[in-house]
Each structure stands twice: as structure tokens, then as C-alpha cells.
Amino acid sequence: NKEYCYIKADLQRVLDFIEQNRDKKMSLILSGDTGFYSIAQTISRQVSKEVNLRFLCGISSMQYFVARMGMSYADMKLVSLHGRGGSIVPHVCYNKKVFSLTGGDNKVDDILRELVAFGLGDVKVSIGERLSMRDERITRDTAANLLNRRFSSLAVIIIENKNARDPLIPLRDGDFIRGKAPMTKEAVRELSAFELGIMPGETVYDIGAGTGAMTCTLALRARENFVYAIEKDREAFEIAENNMKRLGIKNIKLVFGEAPSAEMKDFPPADKVFVGGSSGNLR
């Protein structure tokens, strides 16, 4: 005597259906882990309080893959790039182990290319495809060695970076190559970064990067995003690039040019801006 109704629809139609039938018992089947970047949380926030929700979760791809690799996710950075914007690079810079869901505009092939482009070709990558199926495939190698391989559009990935930098260890003046370029001193760098109140996921500009000392300091604060920096002096630009490589701080996109200029046209909107040098063009 039970009534059954199966619908496949977009989120808004599902929400409307739940509200129209709140006096009935129903099941909503979703892919993925209900507690990990799941549409289940969106539904929970948007339905009325009269709807009594119960979450039932099986074994997620994260749990399964970490177990298959004989690892623990207690010390692992967990992110999702499936159907989302963003980059894996900042997370890999500052975490020895990163797990990520992939898909959409951030497929495994895209992630591998980006890692190699930012000088992270030597990190160890484990890729899981069609997990628990008969044709399950698990692949392990460095990002550089996997670059020309092709992988499923839906896969999970674990990246291990033994050289990950601790973003909480401050940078000292002696850590930088200086040359003839001016450098913002350590105390001023730390005070400026503190006053800016940079959050890990924010986009930050550094105008007049100089030796890159301030750029690197800002990058440690914006450790889940990028610092976009511009420098017009060729020698200073090369020194800044050198410092970034030496210190292993990869979440920086540095361009050569004078601000404001066409070189900045591809910068995304900034949350915070540090002007380290304006050459009298501050206004």
C-alpha cells in the first residue's frame, strides 16, 4: 500500500518537491559523502525546519581510497575540486599530504599539468579510478612522470609533498637574496601582513614586488589561494623569482611590468592589496 514516486531533477525542483510532500516519508539519493562538499548540506540549509532529515552514508571514495593506500587522513588536507574553481597548488605547497576529489574543470590531467607548471613535478601522486569496481585502477608516480597519461574525468587523487613548507614559520631577512633591489624589512612585513588581516583563501596583490620578500610573506598568509605580484625592474623581478624558488613558496603569480598596466588584466579581483612601491604614481 506504499506510494512510490521517482523523480530526477535539478536542485530547486527537488527542494520544491520536499516542501510539497513534507508529510510523507521519502528518500533522496545523492552521490558522494554527505559530509564532504555535499549537496546534502545545501538541502539541509534550505528546507524548512518542519522537515525531519536523516543522513545515511556509505563508505565514501575518500575513506575507501585512503584505506587502499594504507594511509590515514588524520594528517591529510582534504579538498574538493569537483565542479569547483580553485587550484590544488596552494594546498600542495603547505601540506605534506593532500586528498582531492576531481572532475569538471579540474580533472586529473589538468591538475598534473598545473603541478608541473608551478615546479611541483617531483611530488608523488596516487590516482584512484572506478574504485571498488572490477576494473578499478590505481596509479602511483610523480606528477612529471604521469603528465602524458590520460585518466578518467571522475577520479580521486592523493598528493604527497615531502618538501611542503610550514606557513606558520616566519621568514627572516637572511632568508632572501637581495642584490641591489630594495627589501621591506622583517618587522614591517609582519606588521603589514597583520594589519591587512589576510585570510587563507583570499586573493592578494603585491604592487612593486622588489626582492619578493613581502610577496612571500603575503603568500604564507594567503596559503589557500594566490598572491598576484608585479615588478617593473628586471633585476628585482629575477631576484624575486629566485627567492620564490629557493624558499619553495609556489602560490605566487609574478608578472614583469609596471602597475597599473596591461600585465595585470588577467589578475582576478583582489581581497587585499599591498603597495610596496608606486614610483610616485600611488593615486
N, C-alpha and C positions, 0 to 999 in steps of 0.2 A: 504493500500500500504506500510505499515511499514514492515521492516525486523526484524525478531526475531531470536536470537541465544543464546541458554542457554548452558553454559559450567560449569563444576565443575572440578577444577584443583588446582594444587599447586601454590604457590605464583609466582614463576618465569614464569609459563605459563600464569598466569593472567596478569602479567606486560607486557609480550610479546604481548599478545592479545590487550591490551590497546594501546600500541605503534603502532601496525599494523592497528588499526582502530580508530586512533585519530580524524579523520574527521567525525566520527559518534557519535550519542548520545547513551550512554549505561548506565546500572545500575549495580552496584556491591553490592551484598547483603552480609553483614557481621553480625555475632552475636556480642552482647555486645555494649558498649558505644563507639562511635567514638573518644571520647577524653580521654578515660581512659584505658591505656595499650592496645591500639587497633592496629590491623594490618592496619587500615586506615591510621595511621600516617606513617607507613613504606612505604605504597604505595605512599602517598603524597610526601615523600622524594625521591623516586626512579623513578617516572615517569618524563618525560621531561616537561619543563616549558610550552610547547605548549598545553599540556593537561589541560583543564579547569575543575577543580574538584569542586564539590559542596557536602558538607556533610549534610545528613538528619538523624537526630537521634530521636528515640522514647524515651519512658521512660525506663531508664536503671534499672537493678536489684538493683543497689546501691540506686537510688532515691526511687524506689518502697519499698524496704525493710526498709530503714530509716523512710519513711513515715508510714509504717505499724507498726513500733515500737514506733511511736510518738516521734522520736528524731530529732536532727539537725546534719548535718555533717559539720557545720561551725567549730566545735572544735574537729573534728574526724580525726585521722590519716588514710589516705586512701592508701591501698597497694593491690597488686595482687600477689597471689602465684599460680595462674592458669597457669600450664605449665611452671613455672619458678622455679629456685632454690631459696635458701634462707630460712630464718626461721622467724616465727612470734614472737619468744620470745623477741628479742631486741626491737621491736616496742611496745609490751605489757609492757615491763619494764618501758618505759619512756613516755607513753601516757595513759591517763585515758580512752579513747575510741579508738578502732581500728576497721576499717571495712576492710574486705579482701574478694576477690574472691578466690575460691579454685578449685582444680582439678589437674589432672596429678599426680605428685609425692607428692603433698601437699593436700591431701584430708582432710576433716574434722576430720576423725578418727586419721590421722597422727598428725594433729595439736593439738588435745586434749591430745594425748599421750605425745607430746613434752612439752606442758604447764605443765602437772603434773610432768614430769621428772625434770623440772627446778624449781620446788617448787611454781608453779603458779596455783595449783589445785583449789584455792578458788576464782579465777576470775569468773565473771559472763559471760556466753556465750549465745548468741542468734543465732540460726541457721535457715536459710530460704531455703526451698527446693521447687522446682516446683512452684515458685512464680507466682501468678495471675491465675494459673490453678485450675481446680475443686478440684484436690487432693493436693492443696497447704498444706505444713506442716511447722509450725513454732514451734521451741523447745527452751525453756529457762531453764537454770540451771547452776550450777557451772561446771567447766571443770572436776573436780573429779567425780561428780555425773553422768556425761554424758559419762564417759570413756568407758564403756562397751556397749554403744548403737551403732547402725550402721546407717550411713547416706548416702545419695546419693553421687555419685562421683563428681557431679556438684552441688555446693551449695554456698551460701554466708554466712558470719559469722560476727558478731559484738562481740567484747570482751571488757568488762568493768573492769578496774583495779583501784579501788579507792585508792590503795596504790602506784600508779605509782610515780616514783621519777623524780624530775626536774633535768635534766642533766646539767643545767647551774649553779646550786648551788654548789660551790666548796666544796671539802672535807677537813676538818681541822684535824690536828694531833690528837686532842682529840676525834675524831670520831672513832678511831681504838683501838682495844685491841692489846697490843704489846707483852706481855710476854718477853722472852729473845731474840726473833728474832730481827735483825736489821731492821730499818724502814727508807726509804727515806723521808726526811723532806719535809714539805708542799711547801716551796718556790722552792725547787729543782724539786719536782714532777710537779708543774705547768710550770716551765721554760722548763723542758724536754719535756713535752707534747706539749707545744707551738712550740718548735724548731722542733719536729717531724712533725708538720703540719698535724695531723691526721684528715682525713675527715670522716664523719659519716658512710659511707658504707665500709670503709677499714678493712682489716684483720690485726690484730696486734699481735705480740708475746711479752711476758714479760718473759725473761730468768732470773731465780732466783727471784721468786715472794716474798720471805720473808713473811712479815705480810699481804701482799696483798694490801698495801696502793697505790703503784704505779699501780698495776693491776687494781684496782677500778678506779683510775684517768684516765687511758687509756680507760677503758670501757665506761666512760661517754663521751669521745670524739668519740669513735667508736660505737655510740649508735644505729646504724642500722646494726651492724654486731657483731662479737665476738672477744674477746681477748683470745688468747691461751697462757696459762701460765704453767710454770713448776717449781717445787721446790723440792730439794733433802732432806731437813731437815724435819723429820716427825713432830716435834713440830711446826715449822713455817708453814708447809703445813696445819695443823689443825687450826692454828690461822687464816690463810688466808681464809680458808673455812668459819670459824666462822664470820669473818668480812664481807664477801660477803653476807651471810645470814642476818646478823644484819642490813646491810645498804640497803638491797633489790636490790642489783646490780646482776642481773642474767645472763647478756650476757658475761659470762666468762666460759671458759672450762679449768679447772685446773687439771693437772696431777702430780702424785708423781714420781720423778725420777731425774736423772742428765743429763743435756744437754751437748753435743748432744747425744741422745740415742734413743733406740727403742721406748720409750714412746712418741716420737714426730713424729713417722712415719705417723700418721693419721692427723697431722696438715695440713691444706691447705696452699698453698704458701702465704707468708706474704707480705703485702704492707709496713709495718713499723715494726721495731724491737727495743725493749729497753732491754739492757743487764744490769740487776740490780746487778748481781753477777756472776762471772766466775770462782772463786776459782783458779785463775792463769791460766785458760785454755781459755783465751779470743781469741787468734788466732785460 
